[in-house]
Amino acid sequence: MTEKTISAELDIETAEQISALSQMENRSTSQIASAAIKLGAMLPHNAWSASYS
């Protein structure tokens, strides 16, 4: 699979949560962020709409 690098701006709390999770899982922050984005991309539109209301 071809990959693409993107950047994201996060609040400090979320960045710290990703960092802590990456340490617990012995994975890079990039791997954790990628998994989170993939999961988020699978959510239906109404789930995204509800999170920004």
N, CA, C and O atoms as CSV, one atom per row, in Angstrom:
chain,resi,resn,atom,element,x,y,z
A,1,MET,N,N,0.844,-1.173,0.000
A,1,MET,CA,C,0.000,0.000,0.000
A,1,MET,C,C,0.890,1.237,0.000
A,1,MET,O,O,1.876,1.304,0.734
A,2,THR,N,N,0.544,2.189,-0.807
A,2,THR,CA,C,1.250,3.453,-0.841
A,2,THR,C,C,0.830,4.286,0.355
A,2,THR,O,O,-0.349,4.320,0.709
A,3,GLU,N,N,1.781,4.954,0.976
A,3,GLU,CA,C,1.487,5.773,2.142
A,3,GLU,C,C,1.701,7.237,1.833
A,3,GLU,O,O,2.434,7.590,0.910
A,4,LYS,N,N,1.053,8.088,2.615
A,4,LYS,CA,C,1.193,9.527,2.466
A,4,LYS,C,C,1.365,10.119,3.854
A,4,LYS,O,O,0.664,9.733,4.789
A,5,THR,N,N,2.274,11.034,3.987
A,5,THR,CA,C,2.504,11.718,5.259
A,5,THR,C,C,1.644,12.976,5.311
A,5,THR,O,O,1.581,13.748,4.354
A,6,ILE,N,N,0.979,13.164,6.459
A,6,ILE,CA,C,0.206,14.385,6.681
A,6,ILE,C,C,0.610,14.944,8.042
A,6,ILE,O,O,1.262,14.264,8.833
A,7,SER,N,N,0.225,16.160,8.300
A,7,SER,CA,C,0.482,16.733,9.622
A,7,SER,C,C,-0.854,17.123,10.231
A,7,SER,O,O,-1.840,17.333,9.524
A,8,ALA,N,N,-0.871,17.215,11.541
A,8,ALA,CA,C,-2.104,17.583,12.232
A,8,ALA,C,C,-1.757,18.468,13.415
A,8,ALA,O,O,-0.711,18.311,14.046
A,9,GLU,N,N,-2.643,19.389,13.698
A,9,GLU,CA,C,-2.475,20.269,14.844
A,9,GLU,C,C,-3.371,19.748,15.966
A,9,GLU,O,O,-4.571,19.557,15.770
A,10,LEU,N,N,-2.789,19.522,17.133
A,10,LEU,CA,C,-3.524,18.963,18.265
A,10,LEU,C,C,-3.401,19.852,19.486
A,10,LEU,O,O,-2.431,20.594,19.639
A,11,ASP,N,N,-4.402,19.766,20.355
A,11,ASP,CA,C,-4.262,20.431,21.640
A,11,ASP,C,C,-3.268,19.615,22.486
A,11,ASP,O,O,-3.034,18.437,22.214
A,12,ILE,N,N,-2.701,20.241,23.489
A,12,ILE,CA,C,-1.659,19.609,24.309
A,12,ILE,C,C,-2.164,18.323,24.963
A,12,ILE,O,O,-1.444,17.325,24.996
A,13,GLU,N,N,-3.384,18.336,25.478
A,13,GLU,CA,C,-3.925,17.159,26.170
A,13,GLU,C,C,-3.988,15.943,25.243
A,13,GLU,O,O,-3.602,14.843,25.636
A,14,THR,N,N,-4.471,16.139,24.022
A,14,THR,CA,C,-4.559,15.029,23.066
A,14,THR,C,C,-3.171,14.531,22.682
A,14,THR,O,O,-2.942,13.325,22.599
A,15,ALA,N,N,-2.254,15.451,22.452
A,15,ALA,CA,C,-0.882,15.062,22.101
A,15,ALA,C,C,-0.246,14.249,23.229
A,15,ALA,O,O,0.464,13.276,22.977
A,16,GLU,N,N,-0.504,14.653,24.466
A,16,GLU,CA,C,0.035,13.905,25.607
A,16,GLU,C,C,-0.600,12.523,25.716
A,16,GLU,O,O,0.077,11.558,26.074
A,17,GLN,N,N,-1.887,12.419,25.413
A,17,GLN,CA,C,-2.559,11.117,25.443
A,17,GLN,C,C,-1.979,10.190,24.378
A,17,GLN,O,O,-1.765,9.005,24.636
A,18,ILE,N,N,-1.728,10.714,23.205
A,18,ILE,CA,C,-1.136,9.908,22.132
A,18,ILE,C,C,0.271,9.475,22.516
A,18,ILE,O,O,0.665,8.335,22.269
A,19,SER,N,N,1.024,10.383,23.118
A,19,SER,CA,C,2.380,10.059,23.551
A,19,SER,C,C,2.373,8.956,24.617
A,19,SER,O,O,3.163,8.014,24.554
A,20,ALA,N,N,1.475,9.085,25.589
A,20,ALA,CA,C,1.386,8.072,26.656
A,20,ALA,C,C,0.970,6.722,26.087
A,20,ALA,O,O,1.525,5.689,26.460
A,21,LEU,N,N,-0.004,6.732,25.187
A,21,LEU,CA,C,-0.460,5.483,24.583
A,21,LEU,C,C,0.648,4.842,23.754
A,21,LEU,O,O,0.799,3.620,23.760
A,22,SER,N,N,1.409,5.645,23.053
A,22,SER,CA,C,2.499,5.092,22.242
A,22,SER,C,C,3.547,4.418,23.120
A,22,SER,O,O,4.117,3.399,22.731
A,23,GLN,N,N,3.803,4.970,24.289
A,23,GLN,CA,C,4.751,4.347,25.214
A,23,GLN,C,C,4.192,3.035,25.770
A,23,GLN,O,O,4.907,2.037,25.859
A,24,MET,N,N,2.906,3.045,26.143
A,24,MET,CA,C,2.276,1.824,26.674
A,24,MET,C,C,2.253,0.702,25.645
A,24,MET,O,O,2.436,-0.466,25.986
A,25,GLU,N,N,2.029,1.063,24.387
A,25,GLU,CA,C,1.920,0.078,23.313
A,25,GLU,C,C,3.258,-0.215,22.635
A,25,GLU,O,O,3.336,-1.052,21.736
A,26,ASN,N,N,4.315,0.485,23.077
A,26,ASN,CA,C,5.642,0.336,22.475
A,26,ASN,C,C,5.583,0.564,20.956
A,26,ASN,O,O,6.143,-0.198,20.168
A,27,ARG,N,N,4.888,1.633,20.584
A,27,ARG,CA,C,4.755,2.020,19.183
A,27,ARG,C,C,5.111,3.503,19.060
A,27,ARG,O,O,5.164,4.223,20.057
A,28,SER,N,N,5.349,3.938,17.851
A,28,SER,CA,C,5.657,5.350,17.638
A,28,SER,C,C,4.374,6.175,17.720
A,28,SER,O,O,3.268,5.665,17.537
A,29,THR,N,N,4.555,7.456,17.999
A,29,THR,CA,C,3.382,8.339,18.015
A,29,THR,C,C,2.735,8.372,16.633
A,29,THR,O,O,1.517,8.513,16.520
A,30,SER,N,N,3.530,8.245,15.603
A,30,SER,CA,C,3.012,8.214,14.239
A,30,SER,C,C,2.108,7.000,14.024
A,30,SER,O,O,1.063,7.113,13.385
A,31,GLN,N,N,2.500,5.849,14.550
A,31,GLN,CA,C,1.677,4.645,14.410
A,31,GLN,C,C,0.352,4.789,15.153
A,31,GLN,O,O,-0.693,4.379,14.648
A,32,ILE,N,N,0.396,5.371,16.353
A,32,ILE,CA,C,-0.828,5.569,17.135
A,32,ILE,C,C,-1.740,6.575,16.428
A,32,ILE,O,O,-2.943,6.344,16.300
A,33,ALA,N,N,-1.174,7.675,15.976
A,33,ALA,CA,C,-1.965,8.688,15.276
A,33,ALA,C,C,-2.579,8.107,14.003
A,33,ALA,O,O,-3.740,8.378,13.698
A,34,SER,N,N,-1.822,7.324,13.270
A,34,SER,CA,C,-2.328,6.709,12.046
A,34,SER,C,C,-3.509,5.793,12.346
A,34,SER,O,O,-4.516,5.827,11.638
A,35,ALA,N,N,-3.393,4.977,13.388
A,35,ALA,CA,C,-4.490,4.080,13.754
A,35,ALA,C,C,-5.730,4.870,14.165
A,35,ALA,O,O,-6.850,4.503,13.810
A,36,ALA,N,N,-5.530,5.952,14.911
A,36,ALA,CA,C,-6.653,6.777,15.351
A,36,ALA,C,C,-7.353,7.430,14.154
A,36,ALA,O,O,-8.581,7.499,14.112
A,37,ILE,N,N,-6.577,7.903,13.196
A,37,ILE,CA,C,-7.159,8.526,12.004
A,37,ILE,C,C,-7.924,7.494,11.184
A,37,ILE,O,O,-9.012,7.779,10.684
A,38,LYS,N,N,-7.359,6.296,11.046
A,38,LYS,CA,C,-8.049,5.238,10.298
A,38,LYS,C,C,-9.382,4.897,10.960
A,38,LYS,O,O,-10.398,4.755,10.279
A,39,LEU,N,N,-9.377,4.764,12.291
A,39,LEU,CA,C,-10.630,4.484,13.003
A,39,LEU,C,C,-11.631,5.618,12.825
A,39,LEU,O,O,-12.814,5.376,12.588
A,40,GLY,N,N,-11.160,6.848,12.939
A,40,GLY,CA,C,-12.031,7.996,12.761
A,40,GLY,C,C,-12.615,8.069,11.364
A,40,GLY,O,O,-13.765,8.468,11.184
A,41,ALA,N,N,-11.830,7.688,10.388
A,41,ALA,CA,C,-12.294,7.731,8.995
A,41,ALA,C,C,-13.407,6.721,8.735
A,41,ALA,O,O,-14.184,6.884,7.794
A,42,MET,N,N,-13.489,5.687,9.557
A,42,MET,CA,C,-14.534,4.677,9.390
A,42,MET,C,C,-15.858,5.082,10.034
A,42,MET,O,O,-16.885,4.450,9.786
A,43,LEU,N,N,-15.841,6.135,10.863
A,43,LEU,CA,C,-17.073,6.573,11.519
A,43,LEU,C,C,-18.055,7.144,10.508
A,43,LEU,O,O,-17.646,7.767,9.528
A,44,PRO,N,N,-19.339,6.938,10.736
A,44,PRO,CA,C,-20.333,7.517,9.836
A,44,PRO,C,C,-20.387,9.041,9.985
A,44,PRO,O,O,-19.957,9.595,10.997
A,45,HIS,N,N,-20.914,9.691,8.979
A,45,HIS,CA,C,-20.977,11.147,8.954
A,45,HIS,C,C,-21.653,11.721,10.209
A,45,HIS,O,O,-21.195,12.723,10.758
A,46,ASN,N,N,-22.734,11.089,10.653
A,46,ASN,CA,C,-23.455,11.643,11.809
A,46,ASN,C,C,-22.614,11.597,13.089
A,46,ASN,O,O,-22.828,12.412,13.985
A,47,ALA,N,N,-21.681,10.677,13.191
A,47,ALA,CA,C,-20.788,10.651,14.351
A,47,ALA,C,C,-19.862,11.856,14.331
A,47,ALA,O,O,-19.597,12.456,15.373
A,48,TRP,N,N,-19.366,12.216,13.147
A,48,TRP,CA,C,-18.517,13.402,13.008
A,48,TRP,C,C,-19.312,14.660,13.281
A,48,TRP,O,O,-18.830,15.566,13.961
A,49,SER,N,N,-20.524,14.726,12.758
A,49,SER,CA,C,-21.367,15.901,12.959
A,49,SER,C,C,-21.662,16.114,14.437
A,49,SER,O,O,-21.661,17.251,14.907
A,50,ALA,N,N,-21.911,15.048,15.169
A,50,ALA,CA,C,-22.220,15.144,16.599
A,50,ALA,C,C,-21.031,15.632,17.399
A,50,ALA,O,O,-21.205,16.313,18.410
A,51,SER,N,N,-19.829,15.297,16.966
A,51,SER,CA,C,-18.646,15.679,17.727
A,51,SER,C,C,-18.299,17.162,17.563
A,51,SER,O,O,-17.501,17.695,18.334
A,52,TYR,N,N,-18.884,17.830,16.575
A,52,TYR,CA,C,-18.597,19.241,16.350
A,52,TYR,C,C,-19.783,20.142,16.619
A,52,TYR,O,O,-19.793,21.305,16.216
A,53,SER,N,N,-20.777,19.608,17.295
A,53,SER,CA,C,-21.973,20.406,17.597
A,53,SER,C,C,-21.808,21.205,18.863
A,53,SER,O,O,-22.721,21.929,19.259
